[in-house]
Amino acid sequence: DIEAQELPDGIPLAQWAVAWPLQHHAVATVIPGCRDIEQLEGNAAPGNLDLVSDTHPLAAPQAPRTAAG
């Protein structure tokens, strides 16, 4: 169960699901859907979350992000 094993306390699963792929160096953006203002605000919050420690088994090495040319 992902929620029991990986989800930090106080972080809703929906925010975690948006933030997790953003931690990977190959992901530039995530485009979630939303039906109302509450979901919109929840989807915007994960940009500042630090979910993966450097020692996590799924942590990918971070490469610098550059603008596509």
N, C-alpha and C positions, 0 to 999 in steps of 0.2 A: 504494500500500500504506500504509494508515493507520499500522500499527505502525512502519514505517521512517521516515515523515515527521513524525508527531505525538507518538508515545509517548516521554515523557521516560525517560532511563536509569533503570533500577531500579524502574519502575512496571509491574506486571503489566497486561496488556491488560484483564482483567476489572475491575480497580480503576479504570482509566482510563475504561472504559465507564460506570461508575456515577458517577464524579466529573464527567465532561464536562457532562452536562445540568444538574448542580447549579450550575454556573458561570453559567447563564443566569438572568436576573432573574425570568423567568416560571415557573420550575420551583421548586416548594416541597419536593418530595420525590421520591425514586426508590425503587421497591419491587422489589429483585432477589430472585430465588429462591436457595435454597441447599439442598444435600443433606447437608452435614455441618458440623462445628464449624469446620474449616479454611475452608470457603467463607463461613460466617457471619462469621468474623473478617476475612476478606479483603473482604467486602462492607461492613463497618463502617469500614474504614480510609480510604476515599476522602473522608470528611467533612472532613479536614484538608488535603487536597491543593490546591495552587494551580496549576492546569494552564494557564490562559490568561492571557497577558500582555495589557495594555491595547492593545497595538499589533497583536495577532493579527487577521487578517482576519475571523475568525468571532466575535470578541469582541463581545458585545452590551453596550450601555450598562447599567450596573447601577442599578436603581431600588431604593429602600428597601423591604424586606419588612415587611409588616404582617400582623397576624392577620386572618383572614377574619371579617367581622362579621356 
